[in-house]
Amino acid sequence: MYLPDFDYYAPESIGDVCRMLTEYEDSMILSGGTDVLPKMKNAVLAPKTLISLKRVILNEPGMKSISYEEGRGMVIGGACTHNELVFSEVLQSKYASVSHAAQSIAANQVRHAGTIAGNIINAVPSADLPPILIALNASVTLVGINGARSLSLESLFVGPGKTVIERDEVLTEVVIPDQAMTGSAYFKYGLRKAGALATVGVAAALQMEGNRILDIRLAFGAVAPVPMRAPQTESFLKGKEATEENLEAAAAIAHDECKPITDFRASEEYRRDLVGVYSKRAIRKAIADGHR
């Protein structure tokens, strides 16, 4: 299918992008294009104006950088592609779980073009990056015509395809803060071995003292309208030994705590069972990650 007609602009700065987003009501940002362009071809989206970040990225290198900043944490530019997350040595050294989650996204061609900002702002419940980033307490920086603001990634999502991002705002960076968590992990289940959307995604980040779980954050994808935390499961595990008995009990709590639906990928009960199984796997892997 062919793309519909549209106007195209490639402004030089983030400020110009924000201004154009308000000036042209029926407009969208074009960065990687792996979500926008296929939807336009299939008549799911029909924006009259596309505003490209191509020149902005050239003028603002931070949009494509992945670096560790002392006192702030890991700072990832919003235009970084999934493959740049996969192959970033600094990201792998501190949060290999994020690189692993990025590697599980679609096919190599998509990972080469798709961006971290796109994976977040499209607010697809099955997206792979939000669960692990939420487990790591990540925040995002949004820049609009009135300046910049920072908010937790967990608070960004409202519903499928909906966020609190204002019309004039651009997601410029993701920040994973310095924290006491010693290990993290992400696991997903899809209907194919590669390139599949998550039927269930589970992320864990935890702080260990010996075999005791001092703190833990669990986040689930594809089992609720938005990526969700698991406060009941977290509360049960905090302060407990990471024994098989406790992990089995936590899996049962996670099974009941998630809020899946039945669709063409899986039934509600199958998703609940997967959450239990993958919660145990993610916790075990996060413990092992902390002992690297």
QUIMO-V444766 format. One line per field, one symbol per residue. burial: b if it has 24 or more other ideal C-beta (glycine too) atoms within 12 Angstrom, else e. Layout:
burial->???
This chain:
burial->eeeeebeebebeebbbbbbbbeebeebbbbbbbbbbbeebeeeebebebbbbbbebbeebebbbbbbeeeeebbbbbbbbbbbbbbebebbeebbbbbbbbbbbbbeeebbebbbbbbbbbbbbbbbbbbbbbbbbbbbbbbbbeeeeebebbbebbeeeeebbbebbbbbbbbbbbebebbbbbbbbbbeeeeeebbbbbbbbbbbbeeeebbbbbbbbbbbbebbbbbeebbebbbebebeeebbebbbebbbebbebeeeebbeeebbbbbbbbbbbbbbbbbbebbee
